[in-house]
Structures are given as C-alpha cells and as structure tokens.
Amino acid sequence: MSTDTTPSTEQDSVILTELAANEIRGIIAKQELAPDKVRLRVGVKGGGCSGFSYLLDLTETQKDSDEVFEQHGIKVIVDPKSLLYLSGVTVDFKDEIMGRGFVFNNPNATSSCGCGSSFSA
C-alpha cells in the first residue's frame, strides 16, 4: 500500500479542487459516514460515448496497490491502471444554472463527450 499521501508533483496525481473537496465533505456528512475512514475512489472504466468513463465513489475499502493522495483533507485513492489515464487530472465541482456536478479536466484525453463524463486517450 502506498502510504505517502503527498504526491511528488501534480502531474503524477489526481488533483481535487477545494470546491470539489467541500462537496465531498457535504456528501459524507449527509450520508452520515465516518470522515476518517472514507476515501474518494477516482477511476476509469471502459465504456461511455468516447471510450472511457470516469468513476467517483466513496468507499472504506482500499487495496494495497492503490495510490493515495490527500487533497484538502480528503484522501483520494486511485488504482494503478486508472492512474495511467488520470495522472494530472483535476476534479472540480460546478454549481451553475445549467446543472451541477463534478467536472474532470483531463490533460491526457484526446477527446471527450459533450456531457464530460467520458473521454478517449
């Protein structure tokens, strides 16, 4: 298990903005989860209109092979295969008239869909 929660550079980690971290904290509180045990799992899976879909999940389960990053007091975990596609990704939260939700800024994506929830690399 990776115990270092301070990434060497932002390019080799997943970056969680303060707005996204605040929203995660709100979700954890609303679901009455233990904040010291919950991790935000960020990942990818095959599918979606562009080839890969983003995954966000609150979990208490962490694998030995997961990479761990701490951003604004939130522990973010990423499996090694997903990190190949997510290195340098910024996860933000938008609350606008046209909708609210988590937004991914992925410098590794060669294209993405209109909804922003899938990409190709």
N, C-alpha and C positions, 0 to 999 in steps of 0.2 A: 504494500500500500504506500502510495506517495504521501508522506507526512508534511512535506514542505507546502505551506499554504501561501507563500509569497513567490509568485512567478518571477523568473529572471527578467523577462521582457513581456510587454503586452502582446507582441506578435505571436508568442507561443502559448497564449492563454485565451480564455473566454472572458470578455470584459462585460461586467454588469454595471449599468449606469446607476446613479443614486436614485433616479425616479423608478427604475425597474426594481431596485432593492426595496424601496419603500412599498411598492405594490406587493412584492413577495411577502414582506413583513405583515401587511394587512391581510393577505390571504391566510397566512399561518395563524394569525390571531383569530380570524373569523372561523377557521376550521378547528380552533382550539387544539393545535398541535404544539408539541414541545419544541420551542425555537432552538434549544441547544442540541437537539437530536435530528432535526430536519435538515436535509440537504436539497439543493436545487439541482436536479439532473438535467443537463443540456445534452442533446444528442441529435443524430440524424438517422433516418431510415429510408430505404428505397421506396419510391412512390411519389405521388404528387404530380402536378402537371409539368414540372420541369426536371424530374428525375429523382430528387431527394426531398424529403420533408423534414422540417425541424421538429424536435421534441423538447418539451419542457415538462418536468414532473417533480413534485415534492415527494421525497422519499426519506425513509430512515435507513434504507439498505444501501450499503456501499461495498463495492468489490475491492479486493486487494489491488487489482490492476487499474482502478480508476485514478485519474489525475484529479487533484484537489486544488482549488483556487479560492481564496477568500476575498470578496469584494463587498465593501460597505457593510461588513458584519454578516454577510450571507455566505455560507460555504457552498461553492459550486463544484459539482463533480461531473466529469466527462470521461467516457470510456475511450481507450486508445484509438479505436477505429474511427469514432466520431471526431476525435481531435484532429485527425488528418484533414477533415473538411471544415472544422470550426476554429482552427488556430487563428487568432486575431479578430474573431467575430465579436461585435458589440451587440449586447442585448439591451434594448431600451424599452420604455413604456410610453405610449402616446394615448392621450385622452382628448380627443378632438370631436368636433361636430359630426364628422363622417364616420366616427367609430372610435373604439378604444381597444387597446390590446398591446401585446408585446410585439416589438419590431426587431428584426435581425438585420444588421449591417454586416454583410459578409464579403470581405475583400477577396476571398477565394472563389466566389461564384462568378461564372462566366455569363450566366443569365439567370433571371428569376421570373416568377409568375407575377401577375398583376396583384394577387392577394398578399404576396410577400411571405407566404408560408412554405414555399418550395423553391428549389434552385437547382442548377446544374453546375458541375465543376469541371 
